[in-house]
Amino acid sequence: MNDLNKALGDIGSIRRQMARSTEFRGYGPATLAGTGVLAIAAAAAQEFLLPDPASHIGAYLGIWISTAILSASFIGAEMYARTRRIHSGMADEMIRMAVEQFLPSVVAGALVTLVLARFVPVSLWMLPGIWQVVFSLGVFSSCRFLPRPMAAAGVWYLLTGLACLALADNRALSPWAMGIPYGAGQVLVAAILFFAAREGSDEN
């Protein structure tokens, strides 16, 4: 029994090593581009429904948190289906690896939001910038198993987040301080994945 457990453990280790050295293809370009469009739509909705977000911060958070949850649901559902189809036997390891890379940034962003909303509400104007900087860290963390140009998307989110923080006041709560960075950023991510997939097909 001990030999069997050791053999199973060795097989699991080999599968994890193979997953770490394989480019992850579970993210669908069309869905990612769709989340960029969703961000633009959320920004348009905020501009129409919430002309003074600083005075209605709960509604502001509701718009963007619900947008993030909806986007994550779309990406997660397609990621599961694509990974099962493309990576087949290593699907579980690849999904686990993708989640492990991005989850810390998601948790960090959620906790920062909770702490600022609960204890430092006067600083909530910083959230758009913080969200984008934290998101960039998730992108950078995922770059090692995604196409190399994906680092450009990480740089984009880092720079837009710093730009939002540089506003240093409630202008950072403008709908387009979120809509433009995430709208353009997700389309950039989708384009990188699309062209990387085409290059891979051409090589084959």
Secondary structure, 3 states (H helix, E strand, C coil): CHHHHHHHHHHHHHHHHHHHCCCCCCCCHHHHHHHHHHHHHHHHHHHHHCCCHHHCHHHHHHHHHHHHHHHHHHHHHHHHHHHHHHCHHHHHHHHHHHHHHHHHHHHHHHHHHHHHHHHCHHHHHHHHHHHHHHHHHHHHHHHHHCCCCHHHHHHHHHHHHHHHHHHCCHHHHCCHHHHHHHHHHHHHHHHHHHHHHHHHHHHC
